Structure formats: structure tokens, C-alpha cells
């Protein structure tokens, strides 16, 4: 039996599809299932049962001998939420419970961390345990993820195997419910559909031209492949980056979207709002040597191919994966 928390969410619902495709059907979905829009993410998938997030700890203790692996993907991911108590409960407290349960019963665990832990990237983007204490996240969400990473590293009692995965800029199907927290690809697609153009932030950094700000964008199907690989690998526990290892510009992203939609490029540059200008990231790129050292050798889907698949296979038809 495989546990997937946050199962109605973006990455976790894609993971359930990936597990089904690999022949795994004995899956328990854990989440707050009160949002009808999110619940569409797991329609048609094969699973054994659903457990409400509030009842999960008790259910875990009663059923631990049947559990073979835990994917703890559930979290509050709103980077604009500044009520730290929300993250204290849903990201820190909840994650500590899942960790302790996995450790108590000797069950391997993969949990979701985030590239938001790196802040402005002053210390680079290397998934080295030695720098975790020194990182300076820019918001309570990133801080909560980093606090849990620090806590996990310090624990004497650990799960049989564990990995914390620092997701970079993930995009792909099943993010309709995420509203403002959905990917840039999702928002850009809808903006172009409505207005025929895309608005990108103008650069306020002399080292970057307009639209040349860069991110490490990774397609959610690649994320799923890596998670399933690590489920089988179960060696070298620790924190791992998960991006493509390549930084691509927002201009590249915009061009890929227009091409996938069969439209001519129409890009407008607007000022970055002053209230976020001093905290705006101009460059992110995951250092991927640590994951590659595990033997994961698959090539990541290019930004252009990922955008094309996302738009033409899902967004155009409002489809789900």
C-alpha cells in the first residue's frame, strides 16, 4: 500500500496517475477533500481508499503494517500567505507527525520541500545539508519548508529511507484549482486567450534585459518520474533538488506558449510592482549533480515540449492527467 498525501492537489494527483501507469493500484489518498474543484484531479484514478487529513494519524497507526511507502506531498503552498500559524500547522506540525509515524513504523518517506527555501539565491542553489541553516527564504511558506528541512536533518530517529524534494518551478496539468498560485504557463495561456498578448515584468536590473529573467521550469511529468525512481532507489537519504538544471527566460516561455497556441508573439513589458521589486528573483537554476549521482539518467522534457504537451493535451480541452 502506498500513501499519497495532498492527493487532490497538483503534483500529488499527477503522481497517482504515474503510479497507476506503473501498475500500482493499492494507493490511499490523503487530503482535505472538501473542495469540489480539487477533487476532479483524482477522478478516474485507481486507488484503494481516501482518508481525511484530520484522521490520518489515527488511521496510520491502525494500518501501518500494510503501508509500504509514504509520499507526503500535501502542504499549504501559498507564497502570499503571511499568517505563519497556518504554515506552523499544515507544513511544520503535520509534516512532523508524518515523519514520526514513518520513523516509528520503519516506513520509507519522500516529502515535498521547495526551492522557495533558497530565497534570493544568495548562497546558490545547491542541495547541500551544510547550507540549510544559512538559507534565507523570502516568505513564511519558504521559511516553513526550510524549518522542516532543518528539523528533519537534525532528527536522530529517521524513517527507514527518507528524501526531501526541493521542487523548482513546476508546471503542468491538474492546477486549475490553484488560482494565483498556478504556474506562469497556466496564467500566461489564459491571458493570451483573453487578450491576445502576454505581459511580462520589465527588468529593473542592468544585468538582465526585459523578459530575460530566468527560472528552472520543470514539467510535472518529469517530477513524477523522479519521485517514482526514488521510491525504488531507497538509498542515499537526504534533501534533493528537483529542477531540470537549466535556466530558461520568461521570453523563452512566452514564445513557447504562442507557438503551442498557433499564434504570433505579442509580448508587453510592464514594471515589476514596487512592493516586490527588491525581493524579485532574476535567476534560479537547480544544481542537479546530487540527483544524477543516484543513477537517474533520464533527460528532462524541454520547456518547449512541456508547454506544447500541457497546452495541446490538457489546457485546450480543460483536461486532467
C-alpha positions in Angstrom: 0.0 0.0 0.0 1.3 3.4 -1.0 0.2 6.6 0.8 -0.1 9.9 -1.1 -0.9 13.0 1.0 -2.2 16.1 -0.8 -3.7 13.7 -3.2 -6.3 16.1 -4.6 -3.6 18.7 -5.3 -1.5 19.4 -8.4 1.7 17.4 -8.0 0.3 14.6 -5.9 -2.6 13.9 -8.3 -0.2 13.6 -11.2 1.9 11.2 -9.0 -1.2 9.0 -8.5 -1.6 8.8 -12.3 2.1 8.0 -12.7 1.8 5.2 -10.1 -1.3 3.8 -11.8 0.6 3.8 -15.1 3.4 1.8 -13.5 0.9 -0.8 -12.2 0.4 0.5 -8.6 -3.2 0.4 -7.7 -3.2 -0.1 -3.9 -3.0 3.6 -3.1 -4.5 5.6 -0.2 -5.4 9.2 -1.0 -5.0 11.6 2.0 -6.2 15.2 1.8 -8.9 17.7 2.8 -11.5 16.6 0.2 -13.9 19.5 0.8 -13.1 21.4 -2.4 -15.1 20.0 -5.4 -12.7 21.7 -7.9 -9.7 19.9 -6.5 -11.5 16.6 -6.3 -11.7 16.5 -10.1 -7.9 15.9 -10.0 -8.3 12.2 -8.9 -11.5 11.3 -10.9 -10.9 8.2 -12.9 -7.8 7.1 -11.0 -7.5 3.7 -9.3 -7.0 3.7 -5.6 -8.0 1.7 -2.5 -9.5 4.4 -0.4 -9.5 8.0 0.8 -8.6 9.3 4.3 -9.3 12.8 5.6 -6.2 14.7 6.6 -7.5 15.2 10.1 -8.0 11.5 10.7 -4.7 10.4 9.0 -2.6 10.0 12.1 -5.0 7.6 13.8 -5.6 5.7 10.6 -1.8 5.4 10.1 -1.3 3.8 13.5 -4.1 1.3 12.9 -3.0 0.3 9.4 0.8 0.8 9.5 1.6 -2.9 8.8 0.0 -2.6 5.4 1.9 0.6 4.4 4.9 0.1 2.1 5.8 3.8 1.2 4.7 7.3 2.0 4.7 10.3 -0.4 4.0 13.3 1.8 3.2 15.9 -0.9 0.4 17.8 1.0 1.2 21.3 2.1 -0.1 24.9 2.1 1.8 26.4 -0.8 0.5 30.0 -0.9 3.6 32.3 -1.0 1.4 35.3 -0.4 0.0 34.0 2.9 1.7 35.7 5.8 -0.1 34.1 8.7 2.7 31.9 10.0 0.3 29.9 12.2 -1.2 28.4 9.0 2.2 27.1 8.0 3.0 26.1 11.5 0.0 23.7 11.5 -0.1 22.5 7.9 3.5 22.4 6.8 5.5 22.0 10.0 3.2 20.3 12.5 1.6 18.0 10.0 4.9 17.1 8.4 6.5 16.3 11.8 3.6 13.9 12.5 4.0 12.1 9.2 7.8 11.9 9.7 7.4 10.5 13.3 4.8 7.9 12.2 7.1 6.8 9.3 10.1 6.6 11.6 8.1 4.7 14.4 7.0 2.0 12.0 10.1 1.8 9.7 8.3 3.1 6.6 10.2 4.9 3.8 9.2 8.5 3.2 9.5 11.1 0.5 8.3 14.6 1.4 7.9 17.9 -0.5 10.3 20.6 0.2 10.7 23.7 -2.1 13.1 25.8 -4.0 11.5 28.7 -2.1 13.9 27.8 0.7 16.7 29.4 -1.3 15.3 32.9 -1.0 17.1 35.2 -3.4 19.7 32.6 -4.1 22.5 34.4 -2.3 24.1 31.1 -1.4 23.4 29.5 -4.7 21.0 26.6 -5.4 23.0 23.6 -4.1 21.1 20.9 -2.2 23.9 20.7 0.5 22.8 19.9 4.0 25.6 22.2 5.3 23.9 25.4 4.0 20.3 24.7 5.1 20.8 26.6 8.4 22.1 29.6 6.5 19.3 29.9 3.9 17.0 33.0 4.0 13.6 32.3 2.5 11.6 35.3 1.4 8.2 34.4 2.8 6.5 32.2 5.5 5.9 29.4 3.1 9.6 29.1 2.1 10.5 29.5 5.8 8.2 26.7 6.8 9.7 24.4 4.3 13.2 25.3 5.3 12.4 24.9 9.0 11.2 21.4 8.3 14.3 20.5 6.3 16.4 21.7 9.2 14.3 19.7 11.7 14.5 16.5 9.5 18.3 16.7 9.2 18.6 17.0 13.0 16.5 14.0 13.9 18.2 11.0 15.5 15.2 8.8 14.7 14.6 8.8 10.9 12.4 6.7 8.6 13.9 3.6 7.0 14.6 5.8 4.0 13.8 9.5 3.5 14.2 12.2 0.9 13.1 15.8 0.9 12.5 17.1 -2.6 13.1 20.8 -3.4 10.7 21.4 -6.3 11.6 24.2 -8.6 9.1 25.9 -11.0 6.7 23.0 -11.7 4.0 23.4 -14.3 1.5 21.0 -15.9 -2.0 19.6 -15.8 -4.3 19.5 -12.7 -3.5 23.0 -11.4 -6.9 24.6 -12.3 -7.8 25.0 -8.6 -4.6 26.8 -7.7 -5.8 30.3 -8.7 -3.0 32.8 -8.2 -0.6 30.1 -7.2 -0.9 28.3 -10.5 2.2 28.2 -12.8 3.3 31.0 -15.0 2.4 28.8 -18.0 -1.2 28.4 -16.8 -1.7 32.2 -16.2 0.1 33.2 -19.5 -2.0 30.8 -21.5 -5.3 32.2 -20.1 -4.0 35.8 -20.5 -3.2 35.2 -24.2 -6.5 33.5 -24.7 -8.4 36.5 -23.3 -6.3 39.4 -24.6 -4.1 38.1 -27.4 -0.9 39.1 -25.6 1.2 38.3 -22.6 2.5 40.8 -20.0 6.0 40.2 -18.6 7.8 42.1 -15.9 10.3 44.6 -17.2 13.8 44.2 -15.9 15.0 46.6 -13.2 18.4 45.0 -13.1 21.0 46.3 -15.5 22.4 42.8 -15.9 19.2 41.5 -17.4 17.2 42.6 -20.4 13.4 42.8 -20.3 12.0 39.3 -20.2 15.4 37.7 -19.7 14.8 36.9 -16.1 15.3 33.2 -15.8 13.8 30.2 -13.9 14.3 26.5 -13.8 10.9 25.3 -15.2 10.2 21.6 -14.8 7.2 19.7 -16.3 5.2 17.8 -13.7 5.6 14.5 -15.6 9.3 14.7 -15.1 8.7 15.3 -11.4 6.6 12.2 -11.2 9.2 10.1 -12.9 11.9 11.2 -10.4 9.6 10.5 -7.4 8.8 7.0 -8.6 12.5 6.4 -9.3 13.4 7.4 -5.8 10.7 5.2 -4.4 12.5 2.2 -5.9 16.1 3.6 -5.2 15.8 4.0 -1.4 19.5 4.8 -0.9 21.4 7.9 0.0 18.8 9.6 2.1 18.7 13.4 2.2 17.5 16.6 0.5 17.4 16.7 -3.3 16.8 19.5 -5.8 14.3 18.7 -8.5 14.5 21.0 -11.5 16.0 20.5 -14.9 19.3 22.0 -14.2 18.7 24.6 -16.9 17.6 28.3 -16.5 15.2 29.5 -19.2 13.9 33.0 -19.7 10.4 34.3 -19.5 10.8 35.3 -23.1 11.5 31.7 -24.0 8.4 30.6 -22.1 6.2 33.2 -23.8 7.5 32.2 -27.2 6.8 28.5 -26.5 3.2 29.3 -25.4 2.4 31.4 -28.5 3.9 28.6 -30.7 1.9 25.9 -28.9 -1.3 28.1 -29.4 -0.5 28.7 -33.1 -0.4 32.5 -32.5 2.1 35.3 -33.4 4.1 36.6 -30.5 2.7 39.6 -28.7 4.7 40.5 -25.6 4.2 43.6 -23.5 6.7 44.5 -20.7 5.3 46.1 -17.5 7.0 47.5 -14.4 7.6 45.0 -11.6 5.4 46.2 -8.7 7.5 48.2 -6.2 6.4 46.2 -3.2 8.1 43.1 -4.6 10.8 44.6 -6.7 13.5 44.4 -4.1 12.7 40.7 -3.5 12.3 39.7 -7.1 14.4 36.7 -8.3 16.2 37.3 -11.6 17.7 33.8 -11.8 17.1 30.3 -10.5 18.7 27.1 -11.6 18.8 23.8 -9.7 22.1 22.1 -9.2 21.3 18.6 -10.2 24.5 16.7 -9.5 23.2 15.1 -6.4 20.2 13.5 -8.0 22.3 12.4 -11.0 24.7 10.7 -8.6 21.9 8.3 -7.7 21.9 7.0 -11.3 18.9 8.9 -12.5 19.9 9.4 -16.1 16.6 10.3 -17.9 16.7 13.5 -20.0 14.2 16.2 -18.8 11.5 17.3 -21.1 12.4 20.6 -22.8 10.4 23.8 -21.9 9.1 23.9 -25.4 7.9 20.3 -25.5 6.5 20.5 -22.0 4.5 23.6 -22.8 3.2 22.1 -26.1 2.0 18.9 -24.3 0.4 20.9 -21.5 -1.4 23.2 -23.8 -2.4 20.9 -26.6 -3.2 17.8 -24.4 -4.8 19.5 -21.4 -5.4 23.2 -21.3 -7.1 23.5 -24.7 -9.7 20.9 -23.7 -9.6 21.7 -19.9 -8.4 18.1 -19.5 -6.9 16.3 -16.5 -4.0 13.9 -16.2 
